[in-house]
Amino acid sequence: MLARSRVRLAASAALAGALASAGCAAAPAGRQPPPAASARGAADAPAASRAAPAPAEDGRLPPGVRPTRYAVELTVDPAAPRYLGRVRIAVELAEPLRHVVLHARGQRVLVATVRQGGEARRASATARPAAHSVGADEELVVEVERPLAAGAAELDLEFDAPFGDDLAGLYRVQEGGAWYAFTQLEPNDARRVFPCFDEPSFKVPFELALTIPTGQLAFANAPEAQRADDAASGRTTVRFAATEPLPTYLFALAVGPLEVLEGPREPVPLRLVAAKGKAALGKAALDVAAAQLPLLAEWFARPYPYGKLDIVAVPQLSSGAMENAGLVTFREEFVLLEDRAAPATRRALDGIMAHELAHQWFGNWVTLAWWDDIWLNEAFATWMGSKVLERHRPEYPTPQERAARTASVMALDALPGARRIRQPVRSTSDAREAFDGITYVKGAALLHMIEGWIGEAVFQRGVRDYVTRHGGGNAAAPDLYRALSAASGRDVAGVMGSFTEQTGVPVVTATATCAARPSGRARPRLRLAQAPYRALGVAEAEGVWDFPVAVRVGAAGRSRVAVLPITEGELELEDAECAGWWLANAGARGYHRVALGAEQLLRLAPERPLGLEPAERVALASDAWASVVSGALGADAYVSWLESWLRPEEDRIVWETALDGLATLDATVVSDAARPALRARVARLVAPRARRLGWKVRPGEPLEVRRLRGTLLGALVTLTDDPWAHTEGRRVAEAWLAAPASVEPDVARVAVLAYAGRAGASEVDALLARVAANASPEQRLIALAGLAAVSDPAQVERVLQATLDGRIRAADLRYVHPELFARRASQPVAWRWVRSRIAELRERLPQFAVARTSGVIAGLCDEALVSEAEAFFQRELRAVEASARGVALAAQAGRLCAARRRHHAPLLDRAFGAGP
């Protein structure tokens, strides 16, 4: 059957190629395509189709039909606007059925056939929306005249379809004058490529045949099995081996004039695939993958589960990377590195590679059963990525990075409209909105907390048991809880459930009872109590959690750790410890805040020599800022504390955490009158260390020293008016623009901030030219960082226009829009521009990029403006998928910003002599 279908598809492909230049799509020879069917044109559909099961409210397909195998044939010419396809799906019917409902989005079904018991029956195929669809039809009802019997059957659908225009589904991009085609299917865009049962619980083998222009290359999940050239049509058909059982979202392919850089063949064939002329930049990525795969195989006690591993550098990808089984796709900037790449760039490669490779076991080999458990995939891969880095790159400050990420997501989790980790998913929009910091970082923080509670070896044993039991299939969160509980003998489900089934962050207060006692009475105690964290502007917050709290208590140079599962509890103290200090988050392992007021901060400030770990200092700096956000600590006291506490600090991430708070005060809280005084205070804090480090990298300089230079110089440029920083930064940036190889990339990235801060038209032109030159992904990102730092209103508008007219690619908007939307100088211009150009934005940009424009609301920081902007985006983005939650969260953030400004701006005015 495959041989016969290949001949027919080749004939269709030849006709499609002949018509592509005219913008037409061809049907198989001798057939005229019917008009696209739709439930919205019900009069054209057979009357019997109205008896099909209605779209389900829970977003799932009707029960009773289970796919068991796919055979997919696609004719893909990336230079054409459309492609042809045929999919044969083996299914098992639980009962007699006349209608089979599956997913499809955007295809035009040309021929539909159902086979059972040696009989082929013509069928109709009618598209319809799912219960909660936004805009597009997503389901396909295949109907036969007579009911099919229970048992095995086969659906056979021939179709044509446009390439995706949203960097989703099967889409094409142009790079260096050539066209390429790639897939991006998570969470539910396989339905954009071919009709399928697009749910993660349907996990079956795929057979794929791709017919492509001769001379191009094709890659897919499995190794290539056969290749045949057709000289007459100028096309080549590539057949791939059958895959391991996969959900549809992990199906993947890449087609075009691609280049290959071969890597090691053992323990698995490893290759780097890139656009023409770029593969040589992929050596570092191959080296990293080759080093990390054995670490993961050892940790899981199970070898890499697929037959090969291709690392694909995609010129434009909507996400950072995608863990497709055997064919992992990455944004170019993560895997194409020059030899002199900056330390931060190499760290990004190491981290994202570890995350995506961890997925091959956890997510791919064991797959979530439904999208409400996407955190099982993403949280575990985030947690496991840190675990891999601690072994692969012990020189990295991985514990501090983990603590900083956890602190960051707590700010999102404290918003009243935050998602639960296990949030119900009933639609495409719900599924897309599930890919946020709550899923990735909160979930990873909880796993880190549980590991610290039950022990690393026990945690590993539980995960290994889980992977063994569910390998090759699907699982849900309770399955993981059971495995960890069985391994540890503890109620892991109770602790995890108290965080995954509700939103919010607990805050722990530690109070010592240190009264003098007669001999023989009980020792002094540290009382621990929890309450829900609440930011200024939040009317009320609810929640009670069961969780372990690790407490570090220090005195006379000693410290010890106790772990308490608490709602409320006590820790016994030594007499001497009453005069010392305590920190209710030892190791920064807990997913909670610690209540800190001025008194507690003063108690901790002098105790650095007694052994606070760097990760604990990161958490302490974050909790201090959280106390500002809650109103428990005045912004004036926070600034004063940082000036004394931070000055001797050597750790880069502690500095970054503290400077983030100062940056927020500068951007959204401090009044115009008091801002010069705040910036002068920041300069006094940062300038001495920044000047010692200077603008030149020294030979043999440690990695973290290089990165600390960027942090401090960046703060001096963006948070102060220091003349030396701005003058020297501009000089270095001009040298980089003239000759990029003359300046280290990490220094250039900071220098362009100084260059752009006072940029006029010629400076913006120079940065745009560097983006267009596309000499390397890292150079492009440096130029984009400069464009995102422009302050002059006219130039801000020019940069924004470049994000609309294509000079800044849609996939790169993540590097430009958020900065322009948030910075004090550019934010008002950005809001006016988005408001006036929203129709063009909807027309020209992918939906994911349009949805993110609502982020501008968060920086408005004014109740009336926030309400106006919220209503605007609710109206203008109502037909944009996965936008509603983003609008709501940005509006909440904007209102909380306004509350912070009302509370803290007068305090800073008085402290800096700028107010009454």
C-alpha positions in Angstrom: 0.0 0.0 0.0 2.8 2.4 0.8 4.4 1.8 -2.6 1.2 2.6 -4.5 0.5 5.7 -2.5 4.0 7.0 -3.1 3.4 6.9 -6.9 0.1 8.8 -6.6 1.6 11.4 -4.3 4.6 12.0 -6.5 2.3 12.8 -9.4 0.4 15.2 -7.2 3.6 16.8 -6.1 4.7 17.5 -9.7 1.5 19.3 -10.4 1.7 21.2 -7.1 5.2 22.3 -8.0 4.1 23.6 -11.4 1.3 25.6 -9.9 3.1 26.9 -6.8 4.4 30.0 -8.5 0.9 31.1 -9.3 -0.1 30.7 -5.7 -2.4 27.7 -6.4 -2.7 24.4 -4.6 -3.1 21.2 -6.6 -5.3 18.2 -5.9 -4.2 14.7 -6.9 -4.3 14.2 -10.6 -7.7 13.8 -12.1 -9.6 15.1 -9.1 -11.1 18.5 -8.4 -10.8 19.6 -4.8 -14.2 20.2 -3.1 -14.7 23.4 -1.2 -13.4 23.5 2.3 -16.0 22.0 4.7 -17.0 23.7 7.8 -19.6 23.3 10.5 -20.4 27.0 10.0 -21.7 26.0 6.5 -23.9 23.2 7.8 -26.3 23.4 4.9 -23.5 21.9 2.7 -22.8 19.0 5.1 -24.7 15.7 5.0 -27.7 15.8 7.3 -26.5 12.7 9.1 -23.4 14.6 10.3 -25.5 16.5 12.7 -25.8 13.3 14.8 -22.1 13.4 15.5 -21.1 13.8 19.2 -21.1 17.5 20.1 -17.8 19.1 21.0 -16.9 18.3 24.6 -16.8 21.0 27.3 -13.7 19.5 28.7 -11.8 20.1 25.4 -11.2 16.4 24.7 -12.3 14.3 21.8 -15.3 11.9 22.2 -14.4 8.5 23.7 -14.5 5.3 21.8 -11.8 5.8 19.2 -8.1 5.2 19.9 -5.3 5.6 17.3 -2.8 2.8 17.2 -0.4 3.9 14.3 0.1 6.7 11.8 1.5 6.6 8.3 2.1 10.2 7.1 3.2 11.2 3.6 3.9 14.9 3.0 5.1 16.7 -0.1 7.1 19.6 1.2 8.7 22.3 -0.9 9.6 25.2 1.5 9.6 27.7 -1.4 5.9 27.0 -2.2 3.0 28.5 -0.1 1.2 25.1 0.4 2.0 21.5 0.8 0.2 18.2 0.1 -0.3 15.3 2.4 -1.9 12.0 3.1 -2.3 10.4 6.5 -3.5 6.9 7.2 -4.4 6.3 10.9 -5.0 2.9 12.2 -7.7 3.1 14.9 -9.4 0.8 17.4 -13.1 1.4 17.8 -14.6 0.5 21.2 -18.1 0.3 19.8 -19.9 0.6 16.5 -19.6 4.2 15.2 -20.8 6.2 12.2 -18.8 9.3 13.1 -15.1 9.5 14.0 -14.1 12.9 15.5 -10.4 13.9 15.4 -8.5 17.2 15.1 -7.7 19.2 12.1 -6.9 22.9 11.6 -6.5 24.6 8.3 -6.3 21.6 6.0 -8.5 21.1 2.9 -9.5 17.4 2.9 -9.6 16.2 -0.7 -10.4 12.6 -0.3 -11.6 10.7 2.8 -11.7 6.9 3.0 -12.4 4.5 5.8 -11.2 0.9 5.6 -12.4 -2.0 7.7 -12.4 -5.7 7.1 -11.0 -5.4 3.5 -13.7 -2.9 2.5 -12.9 0.7 1.6 -15.7 3.3 2.1 -15.8 6.8 0.9 -16.5 9.3 3.7 -17.3 12.9 4.2 -15.1 15.2 6.3 -16.6 18.2 8.0 -14.6 20.8 10.0 -16.0 22.4 13.1 -14.9 24.4 16.1 -14.1 22.8 19.4 -16.2 23.8 22.4 -13.8 26.7 23.4 -12.1 27.5 20.1 -11.0 31.1 19.4 -11.4 31.8 15.7 -10.3 28.6 13.9 -12.1 25.2 13.4 -10.1 22.6 15.3 -12.1 19.3 14.9 -12.9 17.2 11.9 -15.9 14.9 11.8 -15.4 11.9 9.4 -18.7 10.3 8.6 -19.6 7.0 6.8 -23.0 6.0 5.4 -23.1 2.7 7.5 -21.8 2.3 11.0 -18.3 0.8 11.4 -18.1 -2.3 13.6 -16.2 -2.3 16.9 -12.6 -3.3 16.3 -9.8 -2.2 14.0 -10.2 0.3 11.2 -8.2 2.7 9.1 -8.8 6.4 8.3 -7.2 7.5 5.0 -7.3 11.3 4.4 -5.7 13.2 1.5 -5.4 16.9 1.9 -3.5 20.1 1.1 -2.7 22.9 3.5 -0.9 26.2 3.8 2.3 26.4 5.6 1.8 28.0 9.0 2.1 31.8 9.2 2.4 31.8 13.0 5.7 30.0 13.6 3.4 27.1 14.5 2.5 23.8 12.9 4.5 23.1 9.8 5.8 26.6 8.9 8.5 28.0 6.6 11.0 30.8 7.1 13.4 32.5 4.7 17.1 32.7 5.6 19.9 34.0 3.4 17.6 33.9 0.4 16.6 30.3 0.9 13.4 28.8 2.2 13.2 26.2 5.0 10.4 24.3 6.7 10.2 23.3 10.3 7.6 22.1 12.8 6.6 23.5 16.2 3.7 21.4 17.5 3.5 21.8 21.3 1.0 22.0 22.8 -1.6 21.2 20.2 -0.5 22.3 16.7 0.0 18.9 15.2 -3.6 19.4 14.0 -2.3 22.2 11.8 0.0 19.8 10.0 -2.3 16.8 9.3 -5.6 15.4 10.7 -4.8 13.5 13.9 -5.9 12.7 17.4 -4.0 15.6 18.9 -4.0 14.7 22.6 -1.0 13.6 24.6 -2.6 10.4 25.9 -2.7 9.0 22.4 0.9 7.7 22.1 1.6 5.6 19.1 4.3 4.9 16.4 4.6 7.1 13.3 5.9 6.2 9.9 6.8 9.2 7.8 7.7 9.7 4.1 8.7 13.2 2.9 8.9 14.1 -0.8 11.1 17.2 -1.1 13.0 19.0 -3.8 16.1 17.0 -4.9 19.3 18.4 -3.4 17.6 19.5 -0.1 17.8 17.5 3.1 15.0 16.2 5.4 15.2 15.2 9.0 12.6 13.7 11.3 12.2 11.9 14.7 13.6 8.6 13.5 16.7 7.7 11.4 16.4 7.8 7.6 15.6 4.4 6.2 15.3 4.8 2.4 15.8 7.5 -0.2 14.6 7.6 -3.8 15.2 10.3 -6.4 12.7 11.0 -9.2 14.7 12.8 -12.0 11.6 13.6 -14.0 9.9 15.6 -11.2 13.1 16.9 -9.6 12.0 15.4 -6.3 13.3 13.0 -3.7 11.3 10.8 -1.4 12.8 10.1 2.0 11.3 7.4 4.2 12.1 7.3 7.9 12.1 4.3 10.3 9.1 3.9 12.5 9.3 5.9 15.7 8.9 4.7 19.2 5.3 5.5 20.5 5.0 9.3 20.5 2.2 11.8 21.2 1.4 14.0 18.3 3.0 17.1 19.8 6.5 15.4 19.6 6.2 14.6 15.9 8.8 16.8 14.1 10.5 17.4 10.8 12.9 19.9 9.1 13.4 20.4 5.3 15.6 22.7 3.3 19.1 23.3 2.0 20.4 22.4 5.5 23.9 21.7 6.6 25.0 18.9 9.0 27.9 18.8 11.5 28.5 15.3 12.5 29.1 14.5 16.2 30.0 11.3 18.1 28.3 8.1 17.0 28.3 6.5 20.5 26.3 6.0 22.7 23.9 7.4 20.1 24.5 9.1 16.7 24.6 12.9 17.3 24.4 15.6 14.6 24.0 19.4 14.5 21.7 20.6 11.7 21.6 24.3 10.7 20.7 26.6 7.8 23.2 26.8 5.0 26.6 28.2 6.0 26.0 28.0 9.8 26.6 24.5 10.9 30.3 25.1 11.8 29.1 27.3 14.7 27.4 24.2 16.3 30.5 22.4 17.6 30.0 23.7 21.2 26.4 22.4 21.2 27.5 19.0 20.1 30.2 18.9 22.8 27.6 19.9 25.4 25.1 17.3 24.3 27.8 14.6 24.2 28.8 15.5 27.8 25.3 15.7 29.2 23.7 12.6 27.8 25.8 10.2 29.9 25.0 12.1 33.0 21.3 11.9 32.4 21.5 8.2 31.5 23.4 7.5 34.7 20.9 9.5 36.8 17.9 7.7 35.4 19.7 4.4 35.2 18.3 4.1 31.7 20.0 4.8 28.4 18.8 7.5 26.0 15.5 6.1 24.7 15.7 7.0 21.0 17.7 5.8 18.0 19.5 9.1 17.2 19.7 12.7 18.3 19.7 15.6 15.9 20.1 19.2 17.3 18.4 21.6 14.9 19.3 25.3 14.9 16.1 27.0 13.6 16.4 30.6 12.3 13.0 31.5 13.7 11.3 29.6 16.6 8.5 31.0 18.7 9.9 29.3 21.9 13.4 28.8 23.1 13.6 25.2 22.2 11.4 22.1 21.7 12.2 18.6 22.9 10.9 16.6 19.9 12.0 13.0 20.4 15.2 12.5 18.5 15.0 15.9 16.7 15.4 18.7 19.3 14.9 22.2 17.8 16.5 25.3 19.3 16.6 29.0 18.5 19.9 29.7 16.7 21.3 31.9 19.4 21.3 29.1 21.9 23.3 26.5 19.8 25.3 28.4 17.2 28.2 30.0 19.1 31.4 31.6 18.0 34.6 30.5 19.7 34.8 33.8 21.7 31.1 33.6 22.8 30.4 35.4 26.1 30.2 33.4 29.4 26.4 34.1 29.6 25.9 32.8 26.1 27.7 29.6 27.0 25.8 29.3 30.2 22.5 29.6 28.2 23.6 26.8 25.9 24.5 24.5 28.8 21.2 25.2 30.6 18.8 24.9 27.7 20.5 21.8 26.4 20.2 20.1 29.8 16.5 21.0 30.0 15.7 19.7 26.5 17.7 16.5 27.0 16.1 15.8 30.3 12.8 15.8 28.5 13.8 12.8 26.5 13.3 10.7 29.6 10.8 12.8 31.5 8.1 14.0 29.1 9.0 12.0 26.0 9.6 8.5 27.3 7.1 9.1 30.1 4.4 11.5 28.8 1.8 13.5 30.6 -1.8 12.2 30.2 -3.4 15.6 29.8 -2.3 19.2 29.6 -3.2 20.0 33.2 0.0 18.1 34.1 2.3 19.9 31.6 4.2 20.9 34.7 5.3 17.3 35.0 7.3 17.8 31.8 8.5 21.4 32.2 9.0 21.6 36.0 11.0 18.3 36.1 13.1 19.3 33.1 13.8 22.7 34.7 14.8 21.0 38.0 16.8 18.3 36.2 18.6 20.9 34.2 20.0 22.4 37.3 21.0 18.9 38.6 22.9 18.2 35.4 24.7 21.6 35.5 25.8 21.0 39.1 27.8 18.0 37.7 28.6 19.2 34.2 29.6 22.7 35.1 30.4 22.9 38.8 31.9 26.3 38.4 28.5 27.8 37.7 26.6 29.3 40.6 23.6 27.0 40.0 22.2 27.1 43.6 22.1 30.9 43.4 20.5 30.8 39.9 17.8 28.4 41.2 17.1 30.7 44.2 16.8 33.7 42.0 14.4 32.0 39.6 12.2 30.8 42.5 12.1 34.3 44.0 11.1 35.7 40.6 8.1 33.3 40.1 6.8 34.0 43.6 6.0 37.6 42.4 3.8 36.1 39.6 2.3 33.5 42.0 1.3 36.3 44.4 -0.9 38.0 41.8 -4.6 37.3 42.5 -5.2 35.9 39.0 -2.2 33.5 39.0 -2.7 30.0 37.6 -2.6 26.9 39.7 0.1 24.5 38.7 -2.6 21.9 37.9 -5.1 24.3 36.2 -7.9 22.7 34.2 -7.2 22.8 30.4 -10.3 22.9 28.2 -9.0 24.6 25.0 -6.1 25.5 22.8 -5.8 28.8 24.6 -5.8 27.2 28.0 -3.0 24.8 26.9 -0.9 27.6 25.5 -1.4 29.7 28.7 -0.1 26.8 30.8 3.5 27.4 29.5 4.4 30.1 32.1 6.7 30.6 35.1 4.2 28.8 37.3 4.5 25.6 35.3 8.3 25.8 34.8 9.8 27.5 37.9 7.3 27.0 40.7 7.0 23.4 39.8 10.8 23.0 39.8 11.1 24.8 43.1 8.6 22.4 44.7 10.6 19.4 43.4 13.7 21.0 44.9 12.0 21.4 48.2 10.7 17.8 48.2 14.2 16.5 47.3 15.7 18.4 50.3 13.0 17.0 52.6 13.2 13.3 51.7 16.9 13.3 50.6 18.6 13.2 47.2 19.1 9.4 47.0 15.5 8.7 48.0 14.1 11.2 45.5 16.2 9.7 42.8 15.0 6.2 43.6 11.4 7.4 43.5 11.8 9.0 40.1 13.6 5.9 38.7 10.7 3.8 39.9 8.2 6.2 38.2 10.1 6.1 34.9 10.4 2.3 35.0 6.7 1.8 35.7 5.4 4.3 33.1 8.1 4.1 30.5 6.8 4.2 26.9 3.4 5.4 28.1 1.6 8.1 30.0 1.3 9.2 33.6 -0.3 11.9 35.8 0.9 13.8 38.8 -0.5 11.4 41.4 1.6 8.6 39.8 4.8 10.7 40.6 3.5 11.4 44.1 2.9 7.7 44.8 6.4 6.8 43.6 8.1 9.5 45.8 5.9 8.6 48.8 6.6 4.9 48.4 10.4 5.6 48.2 10.4 7.9 51.2 7.6 6.7 53.5 6.4 10.3 53.7 3.2 12.1 52.5 4.7 13.7 49.4 1.2 13.9 47.8 -0.1 16.1 50.7 2.8 18.5 50.5 2.8 18.7 46.7 -1.0 18.9 46.5 -1.1 21.9 48.9 0.9 23.9 46.3 -0.2 22.4 43.0 -4.0 22.7 43.7 -4.0 26.3 44.9 -2.2 29.5 44.0 -0.2 31.8 46.3 2.9 31.9 48.4 3.2 31.3 52.2 5.2 33.7 54.3 6.9 32.3 57.4 7.5 34.3 60.5 10.1 33.0 63.0 9.9 34.4 66.6 12.2 33.3 69.4 11.1 32.8 73.0 14.2 33.6 75.0 13.1 34.5 78.5 15.3 33.5 81.4 14.4 30.1 82.8 15.0 28.3 86.1 17.1 25.2 85.9 15.2 22.2 84.6 12.6 24.0 82.5 12.3 23.6 78.7 14.8 25.2 76.5 14.1 28.4 74.5 12.2 27.9 71.3 11.8 29.4 67.8 8.2 29.6 66.9 7.3 29.2 63.2 4.0 30.4 61.8 2.7 30.8 58.2 0.3 33.1 56.5 -0.5 33.9 52.9 1.8 36.5 51.4 -0.1 39.6 50.3 1.3 42.5 48.2 0.2 46.1 48.6 -3.0 46.6 46.6 -4.3 43.0 47.2 -7.4 43.2 49.3 -7.0 39.7 50.8 -5.1 36.5 50.3 -6.0 33.0 51.3 -4.3 29.7 51.7 -2.9 27.2 54.2 0.0 25.0 53.1 1.7 21.9 54.4 5.4 22.1 53.8 8.8 21.5 55.2 10.8 24.5 56.5 14.5 24.3 56.9 15.8 26.6 59.6 19.4 27.7 60.0 20.3 28.9 63.4 23.7 30.4 64.1 25.7 31.5 67.2 29.3 31.9 68.0 30.4 30.9 64.5 28.2 27.8 64.4 25.1 26.9 62.5 22.7 24.0 62.3 19.7 23.0 60.2 16.4 21.5 61.3 13.6 20.5 58.9 10.0 20.9 60.1 6.8 20.0 58.3 4.5 22.7 59.7 1.3 24.5 59.7 2.6 26.0 62.9 5.5 24.6 64.8 8.5 25.2 67.1 12.2 24.5 67.0 14.1 24.0 70.2 17.1 26.4 70.7 20.2 26.4 72.7 20.5 29.2 75.2 23.3 30.8 73.3 21.3 30.8 70.1 18.9 33.3 71.5 21.6 36.0 71.2 22.4 34.9 67.6 20.4 34.8 64.4 18.1 32.5 62.5 17.0 32.2 58.9 13.8 30.2 58.2 14.9 29.1 54.7 18.1 27.2 55.0 19.7 26.4 51.7 17.0 28.5 50.0 15.1 25.2 49.4 11.7 26.3 50.5 8.9 27.6 48.3 8.0 30.4 50.7 8.9 33.9 51.8 10.4 34.8 55.1 8.9 37.8 56.9 11.5 40.5 57.1 11.1 43.9 58.7 13.9 46.4 59.6 14.6 44.6 62.9 15.1 41.2 61.3 17.3 42.7 58.6 19.5 44.4 61.2 19.8 41.1 63.0 21.0 39.3 59.9 23.1 42.1 58.4 26.3 41.5 60.4 26.1 37.7 60.2 27.6 37.1 56.8 30.8 35.6 58.3 28.8 33.0 60.3 27.9 31.1 57.1 25.0 32.3 55.1 25.4 30.5 51.8 25.3 32.5 48.6 21.9 31.0 47.7 20.6 32.0 51.1 21.8 35.6 50.5 19.9 35.6 47.2 16.8 34.5 49.0 17.3 37.0 51.7 17.7 39.9 49.2 14.6 38.7 47.5 12.6 38.5 50.7 13.7 42.0 51.6 12.3 43.3 48.4 9.1 41.2 48.9 8.7 43.0 52.2 8.8 46.3 50.4 6.2 45.0 48.0 4.0 43.9 50.9 4.5 47.2 52.8 6.2 45.5 55.7 9.4 47.3 54.9 9.7 50.9 53.7 11.5 51.6 50.5 13.7 54.1 52.3 14.8 51.5 54.8 15.4 49.0 52.0 17.7 51.3 50.2 19.6 52.1 53.4 19.9 48.4 54.3 21.3 47.5 50.8 23.9 50.3 51.1 25.5 48.6 54.1 24.7 45.0 53.5 25.5 44.7 49.8 28.8 46.7 49.7 31.1 43.7 50.6 29.2 41.2 48.5 31.2 39.2 45.9 28.4 37.0 44.4 27.0 38.2 41.1 23.5 36.9 41.6 23.1 38.4 45.0 24.0 41.7 43.4 21.6 41.1 40.5 18.7 40.3 42.9 19.3 43.5 44.9 19.7 45.6 41.9 16.5 44.3 40.4 14.7 45.9 43.4 16.5 49.2 42.9 15.7 49.1 39.2 12.0 48.7 40.0 12.1 51.7 42.4 13.8 53.7 39.7 11.4 52.7 36.9 8.0 52.8 38.7 8.1 54.1 42.3 10.4 57.0 42.9 9.1 60.5 42.0 10.8 62.6 39.4 11.9 65.0 42.2 13.5 62.2 44.2 14.9 60.2 41.4 18.3 62.0 41.0 19.0 61.3 44.7 18.1 57.6 44.3 20.4 57.4 41.3 23.2 59.1 43.2 22.9 56.6 46.0 23.0 53.7 43.6 26.1 55.2 41.9 27.9 55.4 45.3 27.1 51.8 45.9 28.0 50.4 42.5 30.7 52.7 41.1 33.7 51.7 43.2 33.5 48.0 42.3 32.5 48.7 38.7 35.5 51.0 38.2 37.9 48.5 39.6 36.6 45.9 37.1 36.7 48.3 34.2 35.7 47.8 30.6 38.4 45.4 29.6 38.5 41.6 30.2 41.8 40.4 31.6 43.5 37.2 30.5 42.5 34.2 32.7 39.7 36.1 34.4 37.3 33.8 36.2 33.9 33.3 34.6 31.9 34.9 37.4 34.2 37.9 37.6 33.5 38.5 33.9 29.8 38.2 34.5 29.9 40.5 37.6 31.6 43.1 35.5 28.5 43.1 33.2 26.1 43.3 36.1 27.8 46.2 37.8 28.6 48.2 34.6 25.0 47.6 33.4 23.6 49.0 36.6 25.9 52.0 36.5 24.7 52.7 32.9 21.0 52.1 33.4 20.4 53.2 37.0 22.8 56.1 37.4 24.0 59.2 35.5 27.6 58.3 36.1 29.6 60.3 33.4 32.5 57.8 33.3 30.2 54.8 32.6 28.3 56.5 29.8 31.3 58.0 28.1 33.4 54.8 28.3 30.4 52.7 27.3 29.7 54.7 24.2 33.4 54.5 23.2 33.4 50.7 23.6 30.2 50.4 21.7 31.5 52.5 18.8 34.6 50.2 18.6 32.3 47.1 18.6 30.1 48.5 15.8 33.2 49.3 13.7 34.9 45.9 14.4 32.9 43.4 16.5 36.0 41.1 17.0 37.8 43.9 18.8 35.5 43.8 21.9 34.5 40.9 24.0 30.8 40.1 23.5 29.9 40.4 27.2 31.4 43.9 27.4 29.8 44.9 24.1 26.4 43.9 25.4 26.7 46.4 28.3 28.4 49.1 26.2 25.5 49.3 23.7 23.2 50.2 26.6 25.2 53.3 27.1 25.4 54.0 23.4 21.6 53.6 23.0 20.6 55.6 26.1 21.4 58.9 24.3 20.9 57.5 20.8 19.7 59.6 17.9 18.7 58.5 14.4 22.3 57.6 13.3 22.9 55.4 16.3 19.6 53.6 15.8 20.5 53.1 12.1 23.8 51.6 13.1 22.2 49.1 15.5 19.5 48.2 12.9 22.3 47.6 10.4 24.1 45.3 12.8 20.8 43.3 13.2 20.4 43.0 9.5 24.1 41.9 9.0 23.3 38.7 10.9 27.0 37.9 11.2 26.3 35.7 14.2 23.3 35.1 16.5 25.2 36.6 19.4 26.0 39.8 17.5 22.4 40.2 16.6 21.3 39.9 20.2 23.8 42.5 21.3 22.4 44.9 18.7 18.8 44.1 19.8 19.8 44.8 23.4 20.9 48.3 22.3 17.7 48.9 20.4 15.6 47.9 23.5 17.5 50.5 25.5 16.7 53.6 23.3 15.2 56.4 25.3 14.5 59.3 22.9 10.8 59.2 22.1 11.3 59.6 18.3 13.8 56.8 18.3 11.7 54.6 20.5 9.0 54.9 17.9 11.4 54.0 15.1 12.5 50.9 16.9 8.9 49.9 17.5 8.2 50.4 13.8 11.1 48.1 13.0 9.4 45.4 15.0 6.3 45.8 12.8 7.9 46.1 9.4 10.1 43.0 9.7 13.5 44.5 10.2 13.3 43.0 13.7 12.0 39.5 13.2 8.9 38.3 15.0 10.9 35.6 16.8 13.1 38.3 18.2 10.4 40.5 19.7 11.0 38.9 23.0 14.3 40.8 23.2 12.9 44.2 22.4 9.2 44.6 23.4 9.4 43.8 27.1 12.2 46.3 27.7 10.5 49.1 25.7 7.2 48.3 27.5 8.7 48.6 31.0 11.4 51.3 30.9 10.5 54.6 32.4 11.6 56.6 29.3 10.1 54.4 26.6 6.9 53.0 28.3 4.6 56.0 27.5 5.7 56.0 23.9 5.3 52.2 23.6 1.7 52.3 25.0 0.6 55.1 22.6 2.2 53.2 19.7 0.6 49.9 20.5 -2.8 51.5 21.0 -2.6 53.3 17.6 -1.1 50.3 15.6 -3.0 47.4 17.1 -4.8 46.6 13.8 -1.5 46.4 12.0 0.0 44.3 14.8 -2.8 41.8 14.5 -2.4 41.6 10.8 1.4 41.4 10.6 2.6 39.6 13.7 2.1 36.0 14.8 -0.6 35.5 17.4 1.9 34.7 20.1 3.6 38.0 19.6 0.3 40.0 19.4 -0.8 38.4 22.7 2.3 39.5 24.4 1.7 43.2 23.6 -0.7 43.4 26.5 2.4 43.3 28.8 2.7 47.0 28.3 -0.2 47.4 30.8 2.0 46.3 33.7 4.3 49.4 33.4 1.5 52.0 33.3 1.4 52.0 37.1 -1.7 54.2 37.3 -5.1 52.9 38.1 -7.0 54.9 35.5 -4.5 54.1 32.7 -4.5 50.5 33.7 -8.3 50.2 33.5 -8.3 52.0 30.1 -5.6 49.7 28.7 -7.2 46.6 30.1 -10.5 47.4 28.4 -8.6 48.2 25.2 -6.8 44.8 25.1 -9.9 42.8 26.1 -11.6 44.3 23.1 -8.8 44.2 20.6 -7.3 40.8 21.5 -10.6 38.9 22.0 -10.0 36.8 18.9 -6.3 36.2 19.7 -5.6 32.8 21.2 -4.0 32.6 24.6 -4.3 36.3 25.3 -7.0 36.7 28.0 -4.9 35.6 31.0 -2.0 37.7 29.9 -4.2 40.8 29.8 -5.7 40.0 33.2 -2.3 39.4 34.8 -0.7 42.5 33.3 -3.6 44.6 34.5 -3.2 43.2 38.0 0.5 43.9 37.9 -0.2 47.5 36.8 -2.6 48.1 39.7 -0.2 46.6 42.2 2.5 48.9 40.8 0.2 51.9 41.4 -0.3 50.8 45.0 3.4 50.5 45.6 3.9 54.0 44.1 1.3 55.5 46.4 2.8 53.8 49.5 6.5 54.2 48.9 7.0 57.3 46.8 6.3 59.7 49.8 8.8 57.7 51.9 11.5 58.2 49.4 10.6 61.8 48.9 11.1 62.4 52.7 14.2 60.3 52.8 15.8 62.2 49.9 14.5 65.6 50.9 12.3 65.9 47.8 8.9 66.1 49.5 7.0 67.7 52.4 
